[in-house]
């Protein structure tokens, strides 16, 4: 599997916050890349809906610390949940 195929699979998954917090399998997602832009890897991505990715209460809207506090999670936990969903 190449990185493009992996990203295609990520886009088929639900938003990990919607799934974790409210139990909804929202499939309109964007790939959130973990790590600094210089370390970016398409393999280290989490599916997030636009609101939880770029919205006011999203990772990039609220900031990493506020996001983690708000949803009681962090990128590594969400990556683990993503891997679990990929294995289904």
CNS distance restraints for C-alpha pairs under 8 A (distance, minus, plus):
assign (resid   1 and name CA) (resid   5 and name CA) 6.13 0.50 0.50
assign (resid   1 and name CA) (resid   6 and name CA) 6.86 0.50 0.50
assign (resid   2 and name CA) (resid   6 and name CA) 6.40 0.50 0.50
assign (resid   3 and name CA) (resid   7 and name CA) 6.18 0.50 0.50
assign (resid   3 and name CA) (resid  42 and name CA) 5.79 0.50 0.50
assign (resid   3 and name CA) (resid  43 and name CA) 6.25 0.50 0.50
assign (resid   4 and name CA) (resid   8 and name CA) 6.23 0.50 0.50
assign (resid   4 and name CA) (resid  42 and name CA) 7.73 0.50 0.50
assign (resid   5 and name CA) (resid   9 and name CA) 6.39 0.50 0.50
assign (resid   6 and name CA) (resid  10 and name CA) 6.29 0.50 0.50
assign (resid   6 and name CA) (resid  42 and name CA) 7.59 0.50 0.50
assign (resid   6 and name CA) (resid  43 and name CA) 6.85 0.50 0.50
assign (resid   7 and name CA) (resid  11 and name CA) 6.28 0.50 0.50
assign (resid   7 and name CA) (resid  31 and name CA) 7.28 0.50 0.50
assign (resid   7 and name CA) (resid  42 and name CA) 6.64 0.50 0.50
assign (resid   7 and name CA) (resid  43 and name CA) 7.58 0.50 0.50
assign (resid   7 and name CA) (resid  45 and name CA) 7.85 0.50 0.50
assign (resid   8 and name CA) (resid  12 and name CA) 6.65 0.50 0.50
assign (resid   9 and name CA) (resid  13 and name CA) 6.81 0.50 0.50
assign (resid   9 and name CA) (resid  86 and name CA) 7.66 0.50 0.50
assign (resid  10 and name CA) (resid  31 and name CA) 6.81 0.50 0.50
assign (resid  10 and name CA) (resid  45 and name CA) 7.50 0.50 0.50
assign (resid  10 and name CA) (resid  46 and name CA) 7.11 0.50 0.50
assign (resid  10 and name CA) (resid  47 and name CA) 5.86 0.50 0.50
assign (resid  10 and name CA) (resid  86 and name CA) 7.86 0.50 0.50
assign (resid  11 and name CA) (resid  27 and name CA) 7.38 0.50 0.50
assign (resid  11 and name CA) (resid  28 and name CA) 7.64 0.50 0.50
assign (resid  11 and name CA) (resid  29 and name CA) 5.86 0.50 0.50
assign (resid  11 and name CA) (resid  30 and name CA) 6.60 0.50 0.50
assign (resid  11 and name CA) (resid  31 and name CA) 6.92 0.50 0.50
assign (resid  11 and name CA) (resid  47 and name CA) 6.52 0.50 0.50
assign (resid  12 and name CA) (resid  27 and name CA) 6.44 0.50 0.50
assign (resid  12 and name CA) (resid  29 and name CA) 7.97 0.50 0.50
assign (resid  13 and name CA) (resid  25 and name CA) 7.95 0.50 0.50
assign (resid  13 and name CA) (resid  27 and name CA) 5.95 0.50 0.50
assign (resid  13 and name CA) (resid  29 and name CA) 7.63 0.50 0.50
assign (resid  13 and name CA) (resid  47 and name CA) 6.55 0.50 0.50
assign (resid  13 and name CA) (resid  85 and name CA) 7.28 0.50 0.50
assign (resid  13 and name CA) (resid  86 and name CA) 7.72 0.50 0.50
assign (resid  14 and name CA) (resid  18 and name CA) 7.45 0.50 0.50
assign (resid  14 and name CA) (resid  19 and name CA) 6.71 0.50 0.50
assign (resid  14 and name CA) (resid  24 and name CA) 7.89 0.50 0.50
assign (resid  14 and name CA) (resid  25 and name CA) 4.84 0.50 0.50
assign (resid  14 and name CA) (resid  26 and name CA) 4.86 0.50 0.50
assign (resid  14 and name CA) (resid  27 and name CA) 4.37 0.50 0.50
assign (resid  14 and name CA) (resid  28 and name CA) 7.27 0.50 0.50
assign (resid  14 and name CA) (resid  29 and name CA) 6.82 0.50 0.50
assign (resid  14 and name CA) (resid  47 and name CA) 6.58 0.50 0.50
assign (resid  14 and name CA) (resid  48 and name CA) 7.43 0.50 0.50
assign (resid  14 and name CA) (resid  49 and name CA) 7.87 0.50 0.50
assign (resid  15 and name CA) (resid  19 and name CA) 6.14 0.50 0.50
assign (resid  15 and name CA) (resid  25 and name CA) 6.78 0.50 0.50
assign (resid  15 and name CA) (resid  26 and name CA) 5.65 0.50 0.50
assign (resid  15 and name CA) (resid  27 and name CA) 6.35 0.50 0.50
assign (resid  15 and name CA) (resid  28 and name CA) 7.51 0.50 0.50
assign (resid  15 and name CA) (resid  29 and name CA) 5.96 0.50 0.50
assign (resid  15 and name CA) (resid  47 and name CA) 5.08 0.50 0.50
assign (resid  15 and name CA) (resid  48 and name CA) 4.25 0.50 0.50
assign (resid  15 and name CA) (resid  49 and name CA) 5.21 0.50 0.50
assign (resid  15 and name CA) (resid  52 and name CA) 7.98 0.50 0.50
assign (resid  16 and name CA) (resid  20 and name CA) 5.86 0.50 0.50
assign (resid  16 and name CA) (resid  46 and name CA) 7.24 0.50 0.50
assign (resid  16 and name CA) (resid  47 and name CA) 6.11 0.50 0.50
assign (resid  16 and name CA) (resid  48 and name CA) 6.00 0.50 0.50
assign (resid  16 and name CA) (resid  78 and name CA) 6.47 0.50 0.50
assign (resid  16 and name CA) (resid  81 and name CA) 7.13 0.50 0.50
assign (resid  16 and name CA) (resid  82 and name CA) 6.92 0.50 0.50
assign (resid  17 and name CA) (resid  21 and name CA) 5.67 0.50 0.50
assign (resid  17 and name CA) (resid  22 and name CA) 7.73 0.50 0.50
assign (resid  17 and name CA) (resid  48 and name CA) 6.87 0.50 0.50
assign (resid  17 and name CA) (resid  52 and name CA) 7.01 0.50 0.50
assign (resid  17 and name CA) (resid  71 and name CA) 7.56 0.50 0.50
assign (resid  17 and name CA) (resid  78 and name CA) 7.94 0.50 0.50
assign (resid  18 and name CA) (resid  22 and name CA) 5.36 0.50 0.50
assign (resid  18 and name CA) (resid  23 and name CA) 6.07 0.50 0.50
assign (resid  18 and name CA) (resid  24 and name CA) 5.38 0.50 0.50
assign (resid  18 and name CA) (resid  25 and name CA) 6.69 0.50 0.50
assign (resid  18 and name CA) (resid  26 and name CA) 6.56 0.50 0.50
assign (resid  18 and name CA) (resid  49 and name CA) 7.90 0.50 0.50
assign (resid  19 and name CA) (resid  23 and name CA) 4.30 0.50 0.50
assign (resid  19 and name CA) (resid  24 and name CA) 4.97 0.50 0.50
assign (resid  19 and name CA) (resid  25 and name CA) 5.60 0.50 0.50
assign (resid  19 and name CA) (resid  26 and name CA) 7.49 0.50 0.50
assign (resid  21 and name CA) (resid  71 and name CA) 7.34 0.50 0.50
assign (resid  26 and name CA) (resid  49 and name CA) 7.15 0.50 0.50
assign (resid  27 and name CA) (resid  49 and name CA) 7.43 0.50 0.50
assign (resid  28 and name CA) (resid  49 and name CA) 5.72 0.50 0.50
assign (resid  28 and name CA) (resid  50 and name CA) 7.63 0.50 0.50
assign (resid  29 and name CA) (resid  47 and name CA) 5.58 0.50 0.50
assign (resid  29 and name CA) (resid  48 and name CA) 5.06 0.50 0.50
assign (resid  29 and name CA) (resid  49 and name CA) 4.16 0.50 0.50
assign (resid  29 and name CA) (resid  50 and name CA) 6.37 0.50 0.50
assign (resid  30 and name CA) (resid  47 and name CA) 5.62 0.50 0.50
assign (resid  30 and name CA) (resid  48 and name CA) 5.41 0.50 0.50
assign (resid  30 and name CA) (resid  49 and name CA) 5.89 0.50 0.50
assign (resid  30 and name CA) (resid  50 and name CA) 6.45 0.50 0.50
assign (resid  30 and name CA) (resid  53 and name CA) 7.23 0.50 0.50
assign (resid  31 and name CA) (resid  45 and name CA) 5.66 0.50 0.50
assign (resid  31 and name CA) (resid  46 and name CA) 5.57 0.50 0.50
assign (resid  31 and name CA) (resid  47 and name CA) 4.87 0.50 0.50
assign (resid  31 and name CA) (resid  48 and name CA) 6.39 0.50 0.50
assign (resid  32 and name CA) (resid  45 and name CA) 5.22 0.50 0.50
assign (resid  32 and name CA) (resid  46 and name CA) 5.01 0.50 0.50
assign (resid  32 and name CA) (resid  47 and name CA) 6.13 0.50 0.50
assign (resid  32 and name CA) (resid  48 and name CA) 6.49 0.50 0.50
assign (resid  32 and name CA) (resid  53 and name CA) 6.80 0.50 0.50
assign (resid  33 and name CA) (resid  40 and name CA) 6.47 0.50 0.50
assign (resid  33 and name CA) (resid  41 and name CA) 6.89 0.50 0.50
assign (resid  33 and name CA) (resid  42 and name CA) 6.81 0.50 0.50
assign (resid  33 and name CA) (resid  44 and name CA) 5.95 0.50 0.50
assign (resid  33 and name CA) (resid  45 and name CA) 4.50 0.50 0.50
assign (resid  33 and name CA) (resid  46 and name CA) 6.60 0.50 0.50
assign (resid  34 and name CA) (resid  40 and name CA) 6.81 0.50 0.50
assign (resid  34 and name CA) (resid  41 and name CA) 7.62 0.50 0.50
assign (resid  34 and name CA) (resid  44 and name CA) 5.71 0.50 0.50
assign (resid  34 and name CA) (resid  45 and name CA) 5.99 0.50 0.50
assign (resid  34 and name CA) (resid  46 and name CA) 7.69 0.50 0.50
assign (resid  34 and name CA) (resid  75 and name CA) 6.93 0.50 0.50
assign (resid  35 and name CA) (resid  39 and name CA) 5.91 0.50 0.50
assign (resid  35 and name CA) (resid  40 and name CA) 5.98 0.50 0.50
assign (resid  36 and name CA) (resid  40 and name CA) 6.17 0.50 0.50
assign (resid  40 and name CA) (resid  44 and name CA) 7.72 0.50 0.50
assign (resid  41 and name CA) (resid  45 and name CA) 7.54 0.50 0.50
assign (resid  44 and name CA) (resid  79 and name CA) 7.40 0.50 0.50
assign (resid  45 and name CA) (resid  79 and name CA) 7.03 0.50 0.50
assign (resid  46 and name CA) (resid  75 and name CA) 7.98 0.50 0.50
assign (resid  46 and name CA) (resid  78 and name CA) 6.69 0.50 0.50
assign (resid  46 and name CA) (resid  79 and name CA) 5.84 0.50 0.50
assign (resid  46 and name CA) (resid  82 and name CA) 6.20 0.50 0.50
assign (resid  47 and name CA) (resid  82 and name CA) 7.39 0.50 0.50
assign (resid  48 and name CA) (resid  52 and name CA) 5.70 0.50 0.50
assign (resid  48 and name CA) (resid  53 and name CA) 5.39 0.50 0.50
assign (resid  49 and name CA) (resid  53 and name CA) 5.97 0.50 0.50
assign (resid  50 and name CA) (resid  54 and name CA) 5.62 0.50 0.50
assign (resid  50 and name CA) (resid  55 and name CA) 6.30 0.50 0.50
assign (resid  50 and name CA) (resid  58 and name CA) 7.91 0.50 0.50
assign (resid  51 and name CA) (resid  55 and name CA) 4.08 0.50 0.50
assign (resid  51 and name CA) (resid  56 and name CA) 7.09 0.50 0.50
assign (resid  51 and name CA) (resid  57 and name CA) 6.94 0.50 0.50
assign (resid  51 and name CA) (resid  58 and name CA) 5.68 0.50 0.50
assign (resid  52 and name CA) (resid  57 and name CA) 6.31 0.50 0.50
assign (resid  52 and name CA) (resid  58 and name CA) 3.81 0.50 0.50
assign (resid  52 and name CA) (resid  59 and name CA) 6.18 0.50 0.50
assign (resid  53 and name CA) (resid  58 and name CA) 4.70 0.50 0.50
assign (resid  53 and name CA) (resid  59 and name CA) 5.17 0.50 0.50
assign (resid  53 and name CA) (resid  60 and name CA) 6.13 0.50 0.50
assign (resid  53 and name CA) (resid  61 and name CA) 7.51 0.50 0.50
assign (resid  54 and name CA) (resid  58 and name CA) 5.16 0.50 0.50
assign (resid  54 and name CA) (resid  59 and name CA) 6.31 0.50 0.50
assign (resid  54 and name CA) (resid  60 and name CA) 5.05 0.50 0.50
assign (resid  54 and name CA) (resid  61 and name CA) 5.25 0.50 0.50
assign (resid  55 and name CA) (resid  59 and name CA) 7.70 0.50 0.50
assign (resid  55 and name CA) (resid  60 and name CA) 7.23 0.50 0.50
assign (resid  55 and name CA) (resid  61 and name CA) 5.21 0.50 0.50
assign (resid  55 and name CA) (resid  62 and name CA) 7.76 0.50 0.50
assign (resid  56 and name CA) (resid  61 and name CA) 4.61 0.50 0.50
assign (resid  56 and name CA) (resid  62 and name CA) 5.78 0.50 0.50
assign (resid  57 and name CA) (resid  61 and name CA) 5.81 0.50 0.50
assign (resid  57 and name CA) (resid  62 and name CA) 5.07 0.50 0.50
assign (resid  57 and name CA) (resid  67 and name CA) 6.80 0.50 0.50
assign (resid  58 and name CA) (resid  62 and name CA) 5.58 0.50 0.50
assign (resid  58 and name CA) (resid  63 and name CA) 7.39 0.50 0.50
assign (resid  58 and name CA) (resid  67 and name CA) 6.38 0.50 0.50
assign (resid  59 and name CA) (resid  63 and name CA) 5.33 0.50 0.50
assign (resid  59 and name CA) (resid  64 and name CA) 5.50 0.50 0.50
assign (resid  59 and name CA) (resid  67 and name CA) 5.46 0.50 0.50
assign (resid  60 and name CA) (resid  64 and name CA) 6.99 0.50 0.50
assign (resid  62 and name CA) (resid  66 and name CA) 5.80 0.50 0.50
assign (resid  62 and name CA) (resid  67 and name CA) 5.95 0.50 0.50
assign (resid  63 and name CA) (resid  67 and name CA) 5.95 0.50 0.50
assign (resid  64 and name CA) (resid  68 and name CA) 6.05 0.50 0.50
assign (resid  65 and name CA) (resid  69 and name CA) 6.14 0.50 0.50
assign (resid  66 and name CA) (resid  70 and name CA) 5.87 0.50 0.50
assign (resid  67 and name CA) (resid  71 and name CA) 6.17 0.50 0.50
assign (resid  68 and name CA) (resid  72 and name CA) 5.41 0.50 0.50
assign (resid  68 and name CA) (resid  73 and name CA) 4.95 0.50 0.50
assign (resid  68 and name CA) (resid  74 and name CA) 5.21 0.50 0.50
assign (resid  69 and name CA) (resid  73 and name CA) 6.98 0.50 0.50
assign (resid  73 and name CA) (resid  77 and name CA) 6.26 0.50 0.50
assign (resid  73 and name CA) (resid  78 and name CA) 7.15 0.50 0.50
assign (resid  74 and name CA) (resid  78 and name CA) 6.30 0.50 0.50
assign (resid  75 and name CA) (resid  79 and name CA) 5.99 0.50 0.50
assign (resid  76 and name CA) (resid  80 and name CA) 6.16 0.50 0.50
assign (resid  77 and name CA) (resid  81 and name CA) 6.33 0.50 0.50
assign (resid  78 and name CA) (resid  82 and name CA) 6.09 0.50 0.50
assign (resid  79 and name CA) (resid  83 and name CA) 6.21 0.50 0.50
assign (resid  80 and name CA) (resid  84 and name CA) 6.23 0.50 0.50
assign (resid  81 and name CA) (resid  85 and name CA) 6.22 0.50 0.50
assign (resid  82 and name CA) (resid  86 and name CA) 6.17 0.50 0.50
assign (resid  83 and name CA) (resid  87 and name CA) 6.29 0.50 0.50
assign (resid  84 and name CA) (resid  88 and name CA) 6.73 0.50 0.50
